[in-house]
Amino acid sequence: MINPIIYETTTSSAAAASQYPALPSEHGKYEHPFRLALPPLPPGYAELPPALLAASISRGSLDRLTVKNIGQFPFDDFLALTDEEVRAYAEDHVTSLYLQDALRADFRNASQVSRVVDRLVPLFLPLSFHSIGNYVSQAVLEVSDMATFEQLLNTQILKGRALFDLCIHPHGTRVIQRLISEANVRYGGSNQLPLLGAIRVCSRELAIDANGCYVLLKILDVMAQSGWLLECLLDWFIEISCSQWGVITAKKVIERCPAVDRVEMMPDMQQHYPNGPGWTEHPVVVGRYTSRLLDIFVSDFVVMARHQYGNYAVQHILQSPSLSGSTRGCNALAEVSRVLSTSIVTLSKDKYSSNCVELLLVRGPSAFARNFAKELLTDRRLEELLWDTYGNYVLQKLLIVMKNRGLPEFGELVKNLKPAIHAILKTKKNHAGNDCSGGHSGNSVAGRNYRVAKKLVAKFPELYEGFSKSRGPKSDMYLPDIGQTEVDDGSRYAGGFTATSTPSWEAACRNDGYSRPESPNKVHEVNQDGNLDMSCGVTRGSSDGLVSAGG
């Protein structure tokens, strides 16, 4: 049997997604005896209670225990029930609430609560798998003394496959999440627990499970010393990110890597560890976990960006404060920009990776946008991207970024786009019909291209110049079916995030630092040897308006 405390990390190859085994098609109950080396759970534990159980208990036996007055739970009558009656009482949707209130009430006699807990301990596992009884099991974990708490751990939860089956069960996972929160408080946040060792053994299976992933999320949310779990998940980060449920775990890993690095390098910050979801508001420290995450981001950007789930992980990394607010993150962005220089047009035309390219244009250096524009102008691929189903959104984002940053290539792009835009507007009646907003003509390729042209002209009035000089000045321009054109400065964009809402890449990398009024916290660099580098006074940037445009 595998020692639950020992976990041997298998070196994963992240060269290509095809090197990983196929993910399970169904995220139900896993059967991995060959991987977990755990004996099967005793019969009856992981199964829902039989329907005949509740029917065999007379309704009168439950009604006589109903609490009619507040604060008068019939302890003596409850203790006189048989085991089957106690289980039926805890699984009933009405009496279960009375039982939970009786356990959690502050004015209850401690000895009375202890006696009720003693009656519920033998039924802990069966109740944990029940849709209603699991709430009673959670209450037992909260109010039980330390001896009873450890008894439940050692004799029931850590026995056989009980822990794994609870984690992947839709109701049992709630009990394990409550157990993790209680254990973190009772043991002072220690990571040297048999419970955590058992979770570590099956962390890969839990990460891609629909219910098990939330157990890992709970650990990363409440335990400051969770670096052991980050190591396991980073070993399989590509496989986890390319899973429907694993991408949820991957996004939490991205959020918590800087937080755990901060706790390891600044122990006094452990009390400020985030006890909930989302980004932390404390100083970002780039340590060993964040550095390893950035290495994966650079080496496997294309593999994840072109995957239907992995692209969400890439977008989450691009929005990470550790990427835009640190020298190491800026270097990673520059390296990705250099690697993608030869395949940027292909990625822009892909359904999933086009979202990542849009965000990379906003968060990346201006040199990346300029090189992208030069490639479109040199290879005459501008029109190819313009009329592509997904590429036209990337082109719109490129124009917005270049216009707001005042890059000289913006004028060249507009000049080369005008002929194609004017041609589709002039031939509108021949190709798209009189009404492009509906009917078969509006759904044709020509109709779709006409709608793209209208959007571009509305956002960039420069594209309309020279189309019809007889219509007067630019302020009086009129296009059929869209009315007067908008004078858009590029500060807003219906596609999601904006270029002006994100701190520029150059400002984030200046030696004197970058500051935003609402984010005064400093970002510290940590070398691999564990020493703080205070020379970089970069302030964490805000990602206001950044929205993941999932494929």
Buried (B, 14 or more C-beta within 10 A) or exposed (E): EBEBEEBEEEEBEBEEBEEBEEBBEEBEEBEBEEEBEBEEBEEEBBEEBEEEEBEEBEEEBBEEBEBEEEEEBBBEEBEEBEEEBBBBBBBBEEBBBBBBBBBEBEEBEEEBBBBBBEBBBEBBBBBBBBEBBBBBBBBBBBBBEEEBBEBBBEEBBBBBBBBBBBBBBEBBBBBBBBBBBBBBEBBEBEBEBBBBBBBBBBBBBBBBBBBBBBBBBBBBBBBBBBBBBBBBBBBBBBBBBBBEBBBBBBBBBBBBBBBBBBBBBBEEBEEBBBEEEEBBEBBBBBBBBBBBBBBBBBBBBBBBBBBEBBBBBBBBBBBBBBBBBBBBBBEBBBBBBEBBBEEBBEBBBBEBBBBBBBBBBBBBBBBBBBBBBEBBBEEEBBBBBBBBEBBBBBBBBBBBBBBBBEBEBBEBBBEBBBEBBBEBBEEBEEBBBEEBEEEEBBEBEBBBBBBBBBBBBBBBBBBBEEBEEEEEEEEEBEBEEEEEBEEBEBEEBEBBBBBBBBBBBEBBBEEEBBBBEEBEBBBBBBEEEEEEBEEBBBBBBBBEBBEBBEB
